[in-house]
Amino acid sequence: MQTEVYEKNINDYAWLFGLISGSKAEASAVDFADWSSLKWHEAFFRAQTHGIAPLLYKSFVELGILEKIDPRFKNYIEEQYYLNTRRVNKISHILKSILEQAGQLAIPVMPLKGAILINDFYTDPGLRPMSDLDLLIAPEDELSISEILQDSGYHLLSDSYHHLQFCKGEEPVSFNGEHPDNPIIIELHKEVNWPIGPLQFDITKDVWAGAEVGWQGHSSAYCPKLESLLLTLICHASRNMYEGQMRAIQLYDIGLISELMSDSQWSKLLAVISDSGLERIAYTAFTAVKSFTDYDPPEMILEYHKQAVPPALRRQVKNQSLDSLITVNEYKTLFLRLTGKGVNKLPVPIAIYEYILNQVRYSMQLRWFFPGREIIVAIAILLKPSEEKKNKWGPVFAYLGSWLITPLAQLMFFFTGWRIREKILHYLKASLLRHDYETEK
């Protein structure tokens, strides 16, 4: 196996993340002449997975070194910037239409996350990828907004207890990042709650509280307060970390908003964190921001009520590599790229890679809970095969995995710790990346 595909030490790619958050010196010092085509393939994969290709393009242009990098990588990040610019413009027009129609019916709507960020905080909206459009509505307005979307050609994709997904279009036209013609999913959130295992973190009331009406000139569009916006970002990022789907662009967003916060806004945010039991949410998100970007969060955020964070979780977030941070997201990217091109001659069926990866992810998830009732309930959830597992793997394999394979994996990871998990991630990623690289050639 070519170890060049996978670097456990992320120093070779640390400049990718420092570059987007203001650290230009590291990128300027990198000797790109020594980089092999395989190493550029790894850089491309990271840029795509983390949603930072447009930001990298801007940074390379500002540094004046765009022509010094690999031509294929240069073309990719440049294309991503222009494709994403077209995509976010398209999403902005969709959002404007929805808000205008909602305003005519006097229905309160609050855009969340990316929709607020690209309009109010990014100087260039094309720098911030958006795969979907998140809108917060009151539960009683669900039917009215759903009708607006259906009249506009959207169909209901899924309906869960806290949000509905609508979509126009079916299959992606590109698996290599953002594309204006890839399907745009609209999520109607009836609440802002990203649960972690048995824990519920419902911040709906906090987000609505003090929100200003008239956002972007729309009569019934609401914009959350700055500290409430930051609260949604850290809750979403922490949930993604729990699921192994956190991206560098999320950490960039948190740093971007954090730098605008006043002392009084930080105090208000800390009060909400304390009152709502969100200590482990804030700790994990801001520790990741400090580890992988140049932004240094206020010390009080990392120290405030630290004892309310399970010790195992504190050790995990301090020692985690970039690869374990986004375990699932990286492999999802590879799955799409491989299966999307009809590649199915891997040494091991791709479903087996995914199944093993899930066991690695579960072992990390248990560290989020305190010993006792929390962890017992979390284990019980893992042992119960979901309908999604049954549909995907079949009832026999779903029950076998939940009742036998997952408990054995938990025991193995409990006694062997990080080393064996990192070795498994090393093997999975190296195998898939190598195969993807060969198909690209």
N, C-alpha and C positions, 0 to 999 in steps of 0.2 A: 504494500500500500504506500502511495506517495504521501509522506507526511507534509509535503509542501502545501497540499490542499488545505490543511487545517492547522492553525496555529493556536495552541492552548493559551500561550501568552499573547495578549492582544496588542502588544506594543507596536507591531508592524502596521496596525490599522487604527491605533489610537488617534492619529492625526485626522482621520475621517470625521471623528466626532468632535475633536477640538476645533477643527476647521469651521464647522457650522456654528459653533458657539463663541467664536472670536479669537481662537488661538491660531494665528496665522504662522507663527514662527516654526512650529513643528512641521507643517506642510512644506514650507519653504526649504527646510533642511533635508527633506526626504530625497534620496538619490533614486529617482525613478528609472535611471538607466540600467540598474541591476535587477529590475523586476521582470520576471518571466511572464509569458502569456497566461500561465496557470494562476499566477499570483494576481494578475489583473482580473482574471475571472472571479477570484475570491472577492476582490474589492467591488466588482460589479454586483456580485450576489449580496454583499452587505449593504451597498447603497440602495439596492432594490428592496431588500427585506425591511430596512429601517425607514424607508420613505424619505430619504435625504438627498436623492439625486439632484433635484432642482436647486437646493441650497448649496450643494457641492459645485454645481456649475457656476453659480453666482460667485462663490468664494474663489474658484480658480481664475475666473475673469478678473476679479478685483486684485488678485495676486499677480496677474500677468503671466501665469505659467500654464495656461490652458493648452498651448501647443507643445508643451514638454511631456504631457502624459500620453499614455497609450491611445492611438487613434480610435480604436473601437470603444474604449471607455469614455473618451471625450465625446464621441458621437452620441453615445447612450445618454450621458447626463445632459447634453445640450438638447437632444430630442425630448427627453423627459420634461425639461423646463417648458418647452413650447407646447408639448402635448398637454401637460398639466395646466398651463395657462388657459388653454382652450376648454379643458374640462371644468375648471373652477368657474370660468365665465358662464358656462352652460348651467352649472349648478346654481349660480347666482341668479340667473334669469328664472330658473324654476322656483327658487325661493321667493323671488319678488312676486311672481304670479300667485303663489300660495298665500302669501301675506296680504296681497291686495284683495283676494277673494275672501279671506278670513276677516279682513277689516270691514268689508261690506256687510258681513253678518255679525260684526262686533264680537268675534270669537278671539279670546286671548291666545296668542301663540308665542312661545319663547324659543328661538334658535339656540342650539347648544354647541359647545366645542368648536369644531372647524368653521362653522358658518359665522360665528361671532369673530373668531380669530382672523380669518382672511379679510373681513370687512373693516375691523376696528384696530387690529394690532400689527398685521404684516404690512410693511410698506409696499410689497409686491405680492399680491394674492397668489401668483403662479408659483411661489416658493413653497407653498404649503399644500401637499397632496390631500385630496378628499375622496374617500371611497364611497361615502354615503352622506346623507343629510339628516341630522338629528333635530327633532322638534319636540318640545315639551308642551303638552296640552292638558286641560282639565279632563278627567274621566267622562264627564257629562257631554263633552264636545267631540268625543270620539267619532260618533256617527256622522256629524256634520263635516268634519275634516276628511273623513274617509270618503264621503261622497264627492268632495272637491277633487280629491286625488283620482278617484275612479272616473269622474267626468273628464279628467285630463289625460286619460289613457293608462293609468297605473292599475295594476292588479294586486290583490292581496297575496303576499308571499308566505307570511306566517303570522300567527297570533299567539302571543304568550301573555302571561299574567300582568306584565308591566309595559309591554310595547307591541306595536304592530309594525310589520315590515311590508312596504309596498315597493313594487319594481316595475320598470318599463324596459322591455328588452329581455333577452334570455341568456345568451352565451357571450362571454368576454371575447373581444376580437384580439386581445393581446394579453399575454401572461407576464410581460416584461415591465411591470410597473403600471403607471396610470395612463389611461387613454380616454379621450373624450367620448368614444363610442362604446366603451365598456358600460354595462348596465349601471344605472344610478339607483341605489336603494334609498328610500325615504323611510325613516324610522319615527313613528309617532310614540313618544314616551308619555305614559300616563303618570309615571313617577320617575324620580331619579334615584335609582337603587341598584347598585352593582353588588349583589351578595357574594360572599366568599365562604363557600361550604355552608355550614349551618348559620353563619353570621349574616345579619341583614344590616345594610348601611343605607338607610333611607334618608336622603337629604332634600327631599322634595320641598318641604316647608322652608328650609333654609335658602333654597335657590329662588323661590318665589318671593321671599321676604325682602322688601326694599327694592325690588326690581323696577326699573324705569320703563314707562310705556312710551311709545312713539319712536322705537328704534328704526333708524334709516328712513324716517318719515312715514312709517306705516302706523296707522291709527291704533291698532290693537296688537302690535308686535312689542314684546317685552325684552329687555336686556338685563341680565343679572348684574349685581354689584361686582366689583373687581374681585373681592375676596370670595364671593360665591362662585364666580367663574373659576378661580383657582381651586376651590374646593371640588368642583366637578372634575377638573383635570386630574387632581391627585387621586380621587376615588376611582376614576376610570383607569388611570395608569396602574394603580395598585392591583385592581382586579385583573388587568391584563398580565401583570407580573405573576400573579397567582396562577393564571392559566398558561403561562409561558408564552405570552403574545405581546409583551411590551416592546415598543419601538423607540428608536432614538428621537424620532420626530416628536413623540409625546414628551420626552424629557426636555427637548428644546422649547416646546410650548410652555411647560411649567417654569423654566428659567426665564423665558420672555415675559411672562405675566408677573413672576416674583419680583423682577427688577423694578416694576412699576408700583409695588405695594408700599404704602406709607406705614409708619410705626403703628398708627391707630388701626389700620386695616389688618396688620399682622395680629394685633391684640384681639380683634374681633374674630379672626380666623382661629386663633388658639382657643378662644372661649367655646366656639362651636365644636372644635375637635375634642375638647375636654368634656363638654356636656353631652355629646353624642357618642362617646366611646370610639372615636376615630383615630386613636393614637397609633395603632399599628399601620393604618392606612397612610397617615402623614409620614411616619418614620420610614416606611419602605420606599415611598415615592421620592422623598427628598434625599434619602441616602443614595438612591440610584442616580438622581440628578447630580449630586456631589461627586459620585464615582466616575460618571461617564461624560460629563460636560465640564466646562470651565466655570459654571455658575456655582457659587458657594452659598447655600441657604443660611439664613440666620441660625446661629448656634442654638438659640432657644427652641427652634423647631425640632432639632435632632435630640435635644436633651430633655425637653418638656415631657414629663410623664413617661420617661423611657421605660420605667418598670412595668408599665401597662402593655409592653410589647414582649411576647414570649422570647426567652433567651435564645432558643434555637433559631427563631426568625431573625433576631439581631445578628447572630453569627452568619446566617445565610446571606443576608443582604450586604454584609461587609466583605464577604469573601467570594461572592459569586462572580463568575466570568460573564462576559458579554454573551457568550454562547448559551449559558444556562438561563440567562435573563430572558431570552427570546426563543427558547427551545422550540416551541410549537410553531411560532410564526416562521422561523427559518425553514422548517421542514414542510410547512404548508406551501411555501414559495416553491420549494423543490418539487413537491408533489405535482403542483399545477404545471410547472415547466416541463416535467417529464411526461406526465400523463396527457397534458395538453397537446404535446407533439406526437402522441401515439406511441411513445416509447414504453415498452413493456417487457424488455428482455434484461431486467436487472438480475444480478446474481441471486438475490432473494426477492420474492414477491414484495412489491412496495407496501402492501397491507401489513406485512410482518414488521417492516421498519416502523410503521405508524403504531402498531400495537405495542412494541417494545418501548417506543418513545413515551407512550401514555403511562407505562409503569414508572419510568424515570420521573415524569411530571408529577404523578401521584405522590411519590416519595418526598418531593419538595413541598407539596401542598400541606402535608401534615405538620410541617414546621410552623405553620401560621397559627397553630392552636395551642392553648395551655393544656397541660396534662389534666385529666379528669373528664368532666362532662363534655367540654368542647371537643376534645380529640376523639372521645368515644362516639359522639354523634357524627363527626367527620368520617370516621372509619365506617360507621354504619351506612352512610351515604355512598361511600366507595364500593361497599359490598353489595349494594342493591343495583342490579343492572337496569339502566334506564331504557325507555322505549327506543331511544336513538341507538343505543348499543345493540338492542335486540334486532332492530331493522338492519343495522349495518353488518353485524357479525353473525346473525342468526341466533335463535334462543339458546342452543346448546353451548356454543362458544362464548356467548355473552355471560351465561351463568357460570361456566367453567372459569372464565377470566375473573369475574367478580368474586367468586367464592374460593378460588384456589390460587390462580396465578398472581392476582393483586396482593393478597396477604403474604405470599412467599416473597414477592418483590419488596414489600414493605420491610419484612424481617431482614432481607439481604442488605438493603440500603441502610437500615438502622444500624447494623453492626459494622458495615464497611465504610460508611460515611461517603465523603465527596469523591474519593479517588475512583471507585468503580463506576460511579455515575459519569464522571468526566471521561473515563475510558470508553464507556458505551456511546456517549455523545460524539466522541472523537471518531469512533468507528462508523457510526451511522452517517455523520455529516461527510466524512472523508469519502465513503463509498458513493453516496449520492452526488456529491460535488464532482468527483472524478467522472462519474458516468455522464453527468450533465455537461461537463467540460468536453468530453469526447464527442457527444452529440453536437455541441456547438461547433466543433472543428469540422 
